[in-house]
Amino acid sequence: MFRARQVLLAGLAASTLLLGACGSIEDDTVFVPPEVMAEWLADKPPAAHHLYGSVLTGGQRNRVLNQMRAGLAAFEAGADQIAAASFDDALNYIEAIYADNPTAEKARSTFVPERTKEFKGESYERAMAFFYRGLLFLAEGDYGNARAVFQGGQLQDAFAEDQRYQSDFAILDVLSGWASQCEGNSVLSRDFYQRATQARPGIYIPLPTDRVFAIADMGLPPLKTGTGEYAEYLSFMPPEGVPEEKAIFVANGRGYEATFGEDLYWQASTRGGRQVDKILAGKAEFKDMATNVAAGSLLVADAALDVAIYSSYSDSGDAALAVAGVAAIVGIASMFMAEAARPEADTRYWDNLPAHIDYISMPEGALPTEVVFMDQGGGVLGSLTPRVRIDPKGGCALAYGRSRHASDIPATPPNSSLRR
């Protein structure tokens, strides 16, 4: 009887240790000495300092996300070299998303929460990183690299299991055609424009004589949320409060109304079943199984203890107490394992992306001096001076404006804290 009691006590002690191992996850914010931070921010746009600060303090887990957020703010501010460096860094990690390495194996572990993994983004976020890097190549007149990067974005968009929506990021083909047009390659430009039209009939195609491409980022990005019993399925919600319906670029006293190019909520919500959803569903099944095993084992332990109490100091009492001890170990361990299994989806998202992208092309010399944003009823919401980049070689020009400033977001990405 004494030896059986020892088994039971040892099981409870082991379970207590397991409980400690399954405690809450600590946050991974990195301390950066002030002098290191000052040196890092010295060449960054002042309006984006809080975002570039997070590139260092946010750790490796949020590096890609913070580089994309900061890079977009730098692009809007006209700090093109800084923006290019940010997107290059992000794209290097994005392109390694399917690497087979120990880190990837650890990320697939049942006990590793999605939010603890290194952020790579959903397909629409990855495609948008390629989109902005391609615009930066356009701005410097590097049309070959611009076209290659835009097509890299199409490849990211193709990573969807629902075949109906593969590679339908039509504006990337329009921009590939535009890069070819500015390069003087009419054959390639025609092919890419045809691909864009096949993906979205009626999409606006620049005239062969146009030499200015104007882009307007409008509104706020789609939101991510976890659904299901354990928030294990990633779902998207349309952005709230986006009255921006129309953008008009003004050049030489004439207004050029931008046409619809891309809806990011549509791109986000039509990805089909993602492979990660299956992984998360497996984690949820494991959590359910472990919970059921825990409940059953503890019932066995309770019944065995009752037998032991009524059969004290007998061989059957010892046996019952031993069964109770083993069942308690299994039950409590399973309970802690169920608690440790974290199937919740990763809901971090790129929060200074737009809701939709509009664009228009214009003839040579029509350099926009103003972009006016309007609501559905035609009311003016505001205006600003777009940033115009002219190809140093004199081929084409790119005009860019945003209805919401890319730097007007918090330093920390949404849903990025590890604290529970």
C-alpha positions, 0 to 999 in steps of 0.5 A, spaced: 500 500 500 505 504 501 509 503 495 502 504 491 501 511 494 508 513 492 506 511 485 500 516 486 504 522 489 510 521 484 505 522 478 502 528 481 509 531 482 510 530 475 504 533 473 505 539 477 512 540 473 509 539 467 504 544 468 510 549 469 512 547 463 506 549 459 505 556 462 504 562 458 509 564 453 513 570 454 513 576 449 520 577 445 521 584 444 528 586 443 532 591 447 536 595 443 541 600 446 539 608 445 545 609 441 544 603 436 537 605 435 539 612 433 544 610 428 539 605 425 534 611 424 539 616 422 537 615 415 530 613 415 524 618 414 522 621 420 515 620 420 517 612 419 521 612 425 516 608 430 516 603 424 523 602 423 524 602 430 520 596 431 524 593 425 529 592 431 525 591 437 520 587 434 524 581 433 526 576 428 518 573 429 516 580 426 521 582 422 518 581 415 512 584 417 515 590 420 520 591 414 514 591 409 510 596 414 516 601 414 518 600 407 511 602 405 512 608 409 519 610 406 516 609 399 510 614 400 515 619 403 520 618 397 526 615 401 526 610 395 533 607 397 531 605 404 524 602 402 528 598 397 532 595 402 526 594 406 522 590 401 529 586 399 530 584 406 522 582 406 522 578 400 529 574 401 525 571 407 518 570 403 522 567 398 524 562 403 517 560 405 517 553 403 524 551 405 525 545 408 529 546 415 529 545 422 526 551 423 520 550 419 519 543 422 519 546 429 514 551 426 509 545 424 509 542 431 503 541 435 505 545 441 508 551 437 502 557 436 502 560 429 503 567 432 510 565 434 512 563 427 516 568 423 511 572 419 511 571 412 504 573 410 498 571 406 498 570 399 495 577 398 500 580 403 506 577 399 504 579 392 503 586 395 511 586 397 512 584 390 508 590 388 511 595 391 518 593 390 516 593 382 514 600 383 521 602 386 524 598 380 519 602 375 521 609 378 528 608 377 527 606 370 529 598 371 524 595 367 526 588 366 527 587 374 520 591 375 517 586 370 520 580 373 518 582 380 511 583 378 511 576 376 514 574 382 508 577 385 503 573 381 507 567 383 505 568 390 498 569 388 498 563 385 499 559 392 492 558 393 488 551 393 482 554 389 484 554 382 479 559 380 483 564 383 490 562 382 494 568 379 488 573 378 492 579 381 491 582 374 494 589 376 501 585 376 500 583 369 498 590 367 504 593 370 508 588 367 505 590 360 507 597 362 514 596 364 515 592 357 511 598 354 516 603 357 522 598 355 520 599 348 518 591 347 511 592 344 510 584 343 511 583 351 507 588 353 501 586 348 502 579 351 501 581 359 495 586 357 492 580 354 493 576 360 490 581 365 484 582 360 483 574 361 484 575 368 479 580 369 475 582 362 474 590 362 480 592 366 483 598 364 489 597 359 494 603 357 494 606 350 501 605 347 502 612 347 502 613 354 508 615 358 505 616 365 502 611 370 498 614 376 497 609 382 492 611 388 492 607 394 485 607 397 483 606 404 484 601 409 486 593 409 482 587 410 482 585 417 484 578 420 480 574 425 480 567 428 474 563 427 472 556 430 472 552 437 479 554 438 480 560 433 484 555 429 481 558 422 483 564 419 478 568 416 478 575 413 473 581 414 472 587 410 475 594 412 471 598 416 470 606 414 473 606 407 469 612 404 474 613 399 471 611 392 474 615 387 481 618 385 482 623 380 489 625 378 490 633 376 495 634 370 496 640 366 489 643 368 485 636 366 482 631 371 484 624 369 479 619 373 483 613 376 480 606 374 479 600 379 485 596 379 485 591 385 481 589 391 485 586 397 479 584 401 477 580 395 484 577 394 485 575 401 478 572 402 478 568 395 485 564 397 481 557 398 483 552 403 490 554 405 495 548 407 496 551 414 488 551 415 489 543 415 495 543 420 491 548 424 485 543 424 490 537 426 492 541 432 485 542 434 483 535 433 489 533 437 487 538 443 480 535 443 483 528 443 487 530 449 482 533 452 477 527 452 483 522 454 484 527 460 477 526 462 476 519 461 483 517 465 481 522 471 474 518 471 478 511 472 483 514 477 477 517 481 473 510 481 480 506 482 481 511 488 474 509 491 476 501 490 482 503 494 478 506 500 474 500 501 479 495 500 484 498 504 491 494 507 489 489 502 492 486 495 486 489 491 487 495 495 494 496 493 492 494 486 487 499 485 491 505 488 496 503 483 491 504 477 489 510 480 496 513 480 497 511 473 490 514 471 492 520 474 498 521 471 495 520 464 489 524 465 493 530 468 498 530 463 493 529 457 490 535 460 496 539 460 498 537 453 491 539 451 492 546 454 499 546 451 496 545 444 495 551 441 491 551 434 489 558 434 491 562 427 496 567 426 492 574 425 498 578 425 497 583 418 500 588 414 496 594 417 498 600 412 496 596 406 490 599 402 483 597 401 483 597 393 488 600 388 486 605 383 490 607 377 490 611 370 495 612 365 496 619 361 500 621 355 507 624 356 508 630 359 502 630 363 505 629 370 500 630 376 500 635 381 494 633 385 490 627 386 483 628 389 479 623 393 472 623 393 466 618 396 461 615 392 456 621 392 462 625 389 464 629 395 471 631 396 474 627 402 481 631 401 487 632 396 494 631 396 500 632 391 502 625 389 509 623 389 512 623 381 518 619 379 521 620 372 525 615 369 532 618 369 532 615 362 526 619 360 522 613 358 516 613 363 514 617 369 510 614 375 505 618 380 503 615 387 498 618 392 495 615 398 488 617 401 491 614 408 498 616 410 502 609 411 506 612 417 499 613 421 499 606 424 502 604 431 509 602 432 507 595 433 503 590 428 496 588 430 495 582 434 503 581 434 504 580 442 505 573 445 502 575 451 496 571 453 
